Amino acid sequence: MSKQQVHIWVTAFALFSLFFGAGNLILPPFLGFNAGSGWAWVTIGFALSAVIIPIIAIIGHARLQGTMMDFANKISPLFALIYCILVYLISIALPAPRTASVAYEIAIQPYFDFGSLWFSTIYFVLVLVFVLNRSKILDVVGKYLTPAIILILLAIIGIGVFADYPDMRPSIFDNTFTSGIIEGYQTFDAIGGVVVGGVIVISLGFKTESFSAKKEIIAKAGIIAGLGLLLIYGGLILLGALNSDAVDAENRTALVTLLSKNTLGNIGTVFLGVLVSLACFTTAVGIVTGTADFIKGLFGQSDFAYKVTAVIGSILGVAVGQFDVHYIIDIAVPALMFIYPITIVLILLNVLNKKWATPMVFRAVVITTIVFSLPDFLSTIGFGSEMASIKTKIPLGDVSMGWLLPSLAVFLVINLINNSIRNKNI
């Protein structure tokens, strides 16, 4: 194997580990469980927002060779700053606390009579300790957690899909494809790609490689990582669909636990719970540390700002992490319906040739995206009846993707105008 091939596989594993968070494993099975016979379409939709877009974000960073701020700087430095602050605020307020809730429901609640508030308090006190006292211990542990979890999941999928089941029930979704896309938002992986993509690209090193070689390595590694994610997600969705009329599961974590017991037994389920809890913990530490580092940079590398942010992040973790996973997923919907369309548009624009993604294109498309995603956002915070008539008049508005076609139309129009101007100047 050549040195470049080694770099490709090392990078692919790093990307896979980045995007496959322990919390993500609770989403695909329940999605397939509800999709039933429509599992294939829901898988394609989920793959778009949870696999393809995040991988494209990394490729965008490889082109930029910059930071998260650079992703939105073409609009304006102020917009880039506000966008970054919103993303980090959402990250410590929702996905970080959700890791505690997932760990509690999978590894603690089924076996111990221990309150969720006490657990989230202990959990985030430990998170704070690790954030304030940086250590490579979790990095070392993390290298072994992901492979172990993958092996267990492959065993669950491999054993589970070959069992006998009754016919799948019909999908409960009005549109399985777009439902898969929206559920993919809950992975937060597109946001993860934007937040840490630059760090990943820089930390990969490969000093002996040229810029074009680095881009090739990241592109090929992204494809490999994407195929790996698709294999795991698709297998879990299919397993959930096969069980759609065979088991009774009231929520996402209960279904994961049930599928694990049915395939690996009690010992395998306990082992999975321990690994998932450790992986959730490393994710929480990473999110709080990343947010604290960002705020520290805004305040001139102030250690005080870092510590205050770490404390606030941990307090938010305790406050939100005590709730069940389903509740946290529900309260995340408004934030995701607002920030995710913007993030997707920024990712796609950053991988295009500069000729087609000028600052004017960035501004026009992002403004259009914000305007046309507002009805979806407002519908999730209590204005559903008021927004219903507006959404029906917007193409794809009834499936919470009313921003897509208007943004595409503006992108095409602005580029036609720019192209016409360039031709006149020749």
C-alpha positions as CSV (number, residue, x, y, z in Angstrom):
1,M,0.0,0.0,0.0
2,S,1.4,3.4,-1.0
3,K,1.9,6.3,1.4
4,Q,-1.0,8.2,-0.3
5,Q,-3.3,5.1,0.1
6,V,-2.4,5.0,3.8
7,H,-3.2,8.7,4.2
8,I,-6.6,8.1,2.5
9,W,-7.6,5.3,4.8
10,V,-6.4,7.1,8.0
11,T,-8.3,10.2,6.9
12,A,-11.4,8.1,6.0
13,F,-11.4,6.6,9.5
14,A,-11.0,10.0,11.1
15,L,-14.0,11.4,9.1
16,F,-16.1,8.3,9.9
17,S,-15.3,8.8,13.7
18,L,-16.1,12.5,13.4
19,F,-19.6,11.9,11.9
20,F,-20.7,8.7,13.6
21,G,-21.5,10.0,17.0
22,A,-23.0,7.6,19.6
23,G,-26.2,9.6,19.7
24,N,-26.6,9.0,15.9
25,L,-27.2,5.3,16.4
26,I,-30.6,6.0,18.0
27,L,-32.0,7.9,15.0
28,P,-31.8,5.4,12.0
29,P,-33.6,2.4,13.6
30,F,-36.6,4.4,14.7
31,L,-36.7,6.1,11.4
32,G,-36.9,2.7,9.6
33,F,-39.4,1.5,12.3
34,N,-41.8,4.3,11.3
35,A,-41.0,4.2,7.6
36,G,-41.8,0.4,7.3
37,S,-42.1,-0.6,3.7
38,G,-40.9,2.9,2.7
39,W,-37.5,2.3,4.3
40,A,-35.5,2.7,1.0
41,W,-36.7,6.2,0.3
42,V,-36.3,7.3,3.9
43,T,-32.7,5.9,3.7
44,I,-31.9,8.0,0.6
45,G,-33.3,11.1,2.3
46,F,-31.4,10.5,5.5
47,A,-28.2,9.9,3.6
48,L,-28.5,13.2,1.8
49,S,-28.6,15.3,5.0
50,A,-26.6,13.0,7.3
51,V,-23.9,11.6,5.0
52,I,-23.5,13.5,1.7
53,I,-23.9,17.1,3.0
54,P,-21.4,16.6,5.9
55,I,-18.8,14.9,3.6
56,I,-19.2,17.8,1.2
57,A,-18.6,20.2,4.1
58,I,-15.2,18.6,4.6
59,I,-14.4,18.9,0.9
60,G,-15.4,22.6,1.2
61,H,-12.9,23.0,4.0
62,A,-10.2,21.3,1.9
63,R,-10.8,23.9,-0.8
64,L,-10.9,26.8,1.6
65,Q,-8.0,25.7,3.8
66,G,-9.5,28.1,6.4
67,T,-11.7,28.2,9.5
68,M,-15.4,28.1,10.2
69,M,-15.5,31.9,9.9
70,D,-14.3,31.6,6.3
71,F,-17.4,29.5,5.4
72,A,-19.6,32.6,5.7
73,N,-17.1,35.5,5.2
74,K,-18.2,36.1,1.7
75,I,-21.5,37.4,3.0
76,S,-19.9,39.6,5.6
77,P,-17.6,39.3,8.6
78,L,-20.5,40.3,10.9
79,F,-22.8,37.6,9.4
80,A,-20.0,35.0,9.7
81,L,-19.5,36.0,13.4
82,I,-23.3,35.8,14.2
83,Y,-23.6,32.5,12.3
84,C,-20.7,31.0,14.3
85,I,-22.0,32.2,17.6
86,L,-25.5,30.7,16.8
87,V,-23.9,27.4,15.8
88,Y,-21.9,27.1,18.9
89,L,-24.8,28.1,21.1
90,I,-27.0,25.5,19.5
91,S,-24.2,22.9,19.9
92,I,-23.8,23.3,23.7
93,A,-27.5,23.7,24.3
94,L,-28.8,20.7,22.4
95,P,-26.4,17.9,21.0
96,A,-24.1,18.2,24.0
97,P,-26.9,17.6,26.6
98,R,-28.4,15.0,24.4
99,T,-25.3,12.8,24.9
100,A,-26.1,12.7,28.6
101,S,-29.7,11.7,27.9
102,V,-28.7,9.0,25.5
103,A,-26.2,7.6,28.0
104,Y,-28.8,7.6,30.7
105,E,-31.5,5.9,28.8
106,I,-29.3,3.2,27.3
107,A,-26.9,2.4,30.1
108,I,-28.4,3.6,33.4
109,Q,-32.3,3.7,33.3
110,P,-32.8,0.1,32.4
111,Y,-30.6,-1.2,35.2
112,F,-30.5,1.3,38.1
113,D,-33.0,3.3,40.1
114,F,-31.2,6.6,39.6
115,G,-32.7,9.9,38.7
116,S,-31.9,11.6,35.4
117,L,-31.1,15.0,37.1
118,W,-28.5,13.4,39.4
119,F,-27.0,11.5,36.4
120,S,-26.8,14.6,34.2
121,T,-25.3,16.6,37.1
122,I,-22.5,14.0,37.7
123,Y,-22.0,13.6,34.0
124,F,-21.5,17.3,33.3
125,V,-19.4,17.8,36.4
126,L,-17.0,15.2,34.9
127,V,-17.3,16.9,31.5
128,L,-16.3,20.2,33.1
129,V,-13.3,18.6,34.9
130,F,-12.0,17.2,31.6
131,V,-12.6,20.5,29.7
132,L,-10.8,22.5,32.3
133,N,-7.9,19.9,32.6
134,R,-7.2,19.0,29.0
135,S,-6.0,15.4,28.6
136,K,-5.2,13.1,25.8
137,I,-6.8,10.2,27.6
138,L,-10.2,10.7,26.0
139,D,-8.5,10.9,22.5
140,V,-6.8,7.6,23.1
141,V,-10.0,6.0,24.4
142,G,-12.0,7.4,21.5
143,K,-9.7,5.6,19.0
144,Y,-10.9,2.3,20.4
145,L,-14.5,3.2,21.1
146,T,-15.6,3.8,17.5
147,P,-14.2,0.5,16.1
148,A,-15.8,-1.4,19.1
149,I,-19.2,0.2,18.6
150,I,-19.0,-0.4,14.8
151,L,-18.3,-4.1,15.4
152,I,-21.2,-4.5,17.7
153,L,-23.6,-2.7,15.4
154,L,-22.5,-4.8,12.4
155,A,-23.2,-7.9,14.6
156,I,-26.7,-6.5,15.4
157,I,-27.4,-5.7,11.8
158,G,-25.9,-9.0,10.4
159,I,-27.8,-11.2,12.9
160,G,-31.0,-9.1,12.8
161,V,-31.6,-8.7,9.1
162,F,-31.5,-12.5,8.5
163,A,-34.1,-13.3,11.1
164,D,-37.8,-14.1,10.3
165,Y,-40.2,-11.2,10.5
166,P,-43.8,-10.5,9.5
167,D,-44.4,-8.2,6.6
168,M,-43.4,-4.6,7.1
169,R,-46.2,-2.2,7.9
170,P,-46.9,0.9,5.6
171,S,-45.0,4.1,6.3
172,I,-46.5,6.5,8.8
173,F,-44.9,9.4,7.0
174,D,-46.7,11.5,4.4
175,N,-43.5,11.8,2.4
176,T,-40.8,9.2,3.4
177,F,-38.0,10.9,1.3
178,T,-38.3,14.3,2.9
179,S,-39.0,12.8,6.3
180,G,-35.6,11.1,6.0
181,I,-33.9,14.4,5.1
182,I,-35.5,16.2,8.1
183,E,-34.5,13.4,10.5
184,G,-31.0,13.7,9.2
185,Y,-30.9,17.2,10.6
186,Q,-31.0,15.7,14.1
187,T,-27.5,14.2,13.6
188,F,-26.1,17.7,13.6
189,D,-23.4,16.3,11.2
190,A,-23.6,19.1,8.6
191,I,-23.0,21.5,11.5
192,G,-20.2,19.3,12.8
193,G,-18.6,19.3,9.4
194,V,-18.6,23.1,9.3
195,V,-17.4,23.5,12.9
196,V,-14.5,21.0,13.0
197,G,-13.9,20.4,9.3
198,G,-11.2,23.0,9.2
199,V,-9.5,21.6,12.3
200,I,-9.6,18.1,10.8
201,V,-8.2,19.2,7.5
202,I,-5.3,21.1,9.2
203,S,-4.6,18.4,11.7
204,L,-4.3,15.7,9.1
205,G,-0.9,17.1,8.3
206,F,0.6,15.3,5.3
207,K,3.2,18.1,5.0
208,T,4.9,16.3,2.1
209,E,1.7,16.3,0.0
210,S,0.9,19.2,-2.4
211,F,-2.4,21.1,-2.0
212,S,-4.0,19.2,-5.0
213,A,-2.8,15.9,-3.5
214,K,-4.4,16.8,-0.1
215,K,-7.7,17.6,-1.9
216,E,-7.6,14.3,-3.7
217,I,-6.9,12.4,-0.4
218,I,-9.7,14.2,1.4
219,A,-12.1,13.6,-1.5
220,K,-11.3,9.8,-1.7
221,A,-11.4,9.5,2.0
222,G,-14.7,11.3,2.1
223,I,-16.2,8.8,-0.3
224,I,-14.9,5.8,1.8
225,A,-16.2,7.3,5.0
226,G,-19.5,8.1,3.4
227,L,-19.9,4.5,2.1
228,G,-19.2,3.3,5.7
229,L,-21.7,5.6,7.2
230,L,-24.3,4.6,4.6
231,L,-23.7,0.9,5.4
232,I,-24.3,1.4,9.1
233,Y,-27.2,3.9,8.7
234,G,-28.8,1.9,6.0
235,G,-28.5,-1.4,7.9
236,L,-30.0,0.2,11.0
237,I,-32.9,1.7,9.1
238,L,-33.6,-1.7,7.4
239,L,-33.4,-3.5,10.7
240,G,-35.9,-1.0,12.2
241,A,-38.2,-1.4,9.2
242,L,-38.1,-5.2,9.4
243,N,-39.2,-4.9,13.0
244,S,-41.9,-2.4,12.3
245,D,-44.7,-4.9,12.7
246,A,-42.8,-7.3,15.0
247,V,-42.1,-5.3,18.1
248,D,-43.6,-2.5,20.2
249,A,-41.2,0.4,20.8
250,E,-42.3,3.8,22.1
251,N,-39.1,5.8,21.5
252,R,-35.7,5.7,19.8
253,T,-33.5,4.5,22.7
254,A,-36.0,1.8,23.7
255,L,-35.9,0.4,20.1
256,V,-32.1,0.3,20.1
257,T,-32.1,-1.5,23.4
258,L,-34.7,-4.0,22.2
259,L,-32.9,-4.7,18.9
260,S,-29.7,-5.2,20.8
261,K,-31.3,-7.7,23.2
262,N,-33.0,-9.6,20.5
263,T,-29.7,-10.1,18.6
264,L,-26.9,-10.1,21.2
265,G,-28.7,-10.9,24.4
266,N,-28.4,-9.1,27.8
267,I,-24.6,-9.2,28.0
268,G,-24.2,-7.7,24.5
269,T,-26.7,-5.0,25.4
270,V,-24.9,-4.0,28.6
271,F,-21.5,-3.9,26.7
272,L,-23.1,-1.7,24.0
273,G,-24.5,0.6,26.7
274,V,-21.1,1.1,28.3
275,L,-19.4,1.8,25.0
276,V,-22.1,4.2,23.9
277,S,-21.9,6.1,27.3
278,L,-18.2,6.5,26.9
279,A,-18.5,7.7,23.3
280,C,-21.3,10.1,24.3
281,F,-19.0,11.5,27.1
282,T,-16.1,12.1,24.7
283,T,-18.5,13.9,22.3
284,A,-19.8,16.2,25.1
285,V,-16.2,17.1,26.1
286,G,-15.4,17.8,22.5
287,I,-18.4,20.1,22.0
288,V,-17.9,22.1,25.2
289,T,-14.1,22.3,24.6
290,G,-14.6,23.5,21.0
291,T,-17.2,26.1,22.1
292,A,-14.9,27.4,24.9
293,D,-12.0,27.6,22.5
294,F,-14.1,29.7,20.1
295,I,-15.2,32.1,22.8
296,K,-11.6,32.3,24.1
297,G,-10.5,33.4,20.6
298,L,-13.1,36.1,20.5
299,F,-11.8,37.6,23.7
300,G,-8.1,37.7,22.8
301,Q,-7.2,34.1,24.0
302,S,-8.6,34.9,27.4
303,D,-8.4,31.9,29.8
304,F,-11.1,33.5,31.9
305,A,-13.5,33.5,28.9
306,Y,-12.6,29.8,28.3
307,K,-13.4,28.8,31.9
308,V,-16.7,30.8,32.0
309,T,-17.9,29.3,28.7
310,A,-17.0,25.8,30.0
311,V,-19.0,26.4,33.2
312,I,-22.0,27.8,31.3
313,G,-21.9,24.9,28.8
314,S,-21.9,22.4,31.7
315,I,-24.8,24.1,33.5
316,L,-26.8,24.0,30.2
317,G,-25.9,20.4,29.9
318,V,-27.3,19.6,33.4
319,A,-30.4,21.6,32.7
320,V,-31.3,20.1,29.3
321,G,-29.6,16.7,29.7
322,Q,-32.0,15.6,32.5
323,F,-34.9,15.4,30.0
324,D,-35.5,12.3,27.9
325,V,-34.0,12.0,24.4
326,H,-37.4,12.4,22.6
327,Y,-38.0,15.7,24.4
328,I,-34.6,17.1,23.5
329,I,-35.0,16.0,19.9
330,D,-38.4,17.8,19.8
331,I,-37.0,21.1,21.3
332,A,-34.1,20.9,18.8
333,V,-36.5,21.1,15.8
334,P,-37.0,24.9,15.7
335,A,-33.3,25.6,15.9
336,L,-32.5,23.0,13.2
337,M,-35.2,24.3,10.9
338,F,-33.6,27.7,11.0
339,I,-29.8,26.9,11.0
340,Y,-29.7,23.8,8.9
341,P,-30.9,25.3,5.6
342,I,-28.4,28.1,6.0
343,T,-25.6,25.6,6.8
344,I,-26.5,23.4,3.8
345,V,-26.5,26.4,1.4
346,L,-23.1,27.6,2.8
347,I,-21.6,24.1,2.4
348,L,-22.8,23.8,-1.2
349,L,-21.7,27.3,-2.2
350,N,-18.2,26.7,-0.7
351,V,-17.5,23.7,-3.0
352,L,-18.4,25.5,-6.2
353,N,-16.0,27.3,-8.4
354,K,-15.5,30.9,-7.4
355,K,-16.9,31.9,-10.7
356,W,-20.3,30.5,-9.7
357,A,-20.1,31.5,-6.0
358,T,-19.2,35.1,-5.9
359,P,-19.9,37.3,-2.8
360,M,-23.1,38.5,-4.5
361,V,-24.3,35.0,-5.1
362,F,-23.5,34.1,-1.4
363,R,-25.5,37.1,-0.1
364,A,-28.5,36.6,-2.4
365,V,-28.8,32.9,-1.9
366,V,-28.4,33.0,1.9
367,I,-30.8,35.8,2.3
368,T,-33.4,33.9,0.2
369,T,-32.8,30.8,2.2
370,I,-33.4,32.7,5.5
371,V,-36.6,34.3,4.2
372,F,-38.1,31.1,2.8
373,S,-37.1,28.9,5.8
374,L,-38.8,31.3,8.3
375,P,-42.3,29.8,7.7
376,D,-40.8,26.4,8.7
377,F,-39.2,27.8,11.7
378,L,-42.2,29.8,12.9
379,S,-44.4,26.7,12.4
380,T,-42.3,24.9,15.0
381,I,-42.7,27.6,17.7
382,G,-46.4,27.9,17.8
383,F,-47.4,29.6,14.6
384,G,-48.4,26.5,12.7
385,S,-51.9,27.6,11.8
386,E,-50.8,31.1,10.7
387,M,-48.0,29.7,8.5
388,A,-50.0,26.8,7.0
389,S,-51.5,28.9,4.2
390,I,-48.2,30.5,3.4
391,K,-46.4,27.2,3.2
392,T,-48.9,25.7,0.8
393,K,-48.1,28.5,-1.6
394,I,-44.4,27.8,-1.5
395,P,-43.1,24.8,-3.6
396,L,-42.1,22.0,-1.2
397,G,-43.4,24.2,1.7
398,D,-45.7,21.4,2.9
399,V,-42.7,19.1,3.5
400,S,-40.7,21.8,5.4
401,M,-38.3,22.5,2.5
402,G,-39.8,25.6,1.1
403,W,-36.3,27.3,1.0
404,L,-34.8,24.9,-1.5
405,L,-36.3,25.9,-4.9
406,P,-36.3,29.7,-4.3
407,S,-32.7,29.5,-3.3
408,L,-31.8,27.5,-6.4
409,A,-33.8,29.9,-8.6
410,V,-31.9,32.9,-7.1
411,F,-28.6,31.1,-7.6
412,L,-29.4,30.6,-11.2
413,V,-30.7,34.1,-11.9
414,I,-27.7,35.9,-10.2
415,N,-25.3,33.7,-12.1
416,L,-27.1,34.4,-15.4
417,I,-26.8,38.1,-14.7
418,N,-23.1,37.8,-13.7
419,N,-22.4,35.8,-16.8
420,S,-24.2,38.4,-19.0
421,I,-22.1,41.2,-17.5
422,R,-18.9,39.2,-18.0
423,N,-19.7,38.6,-21.7
424,K,-20.4,42.3,-22.3
425,N,-17.1,43.2,-20.8
426,I,-15.2,40.9,-23.0
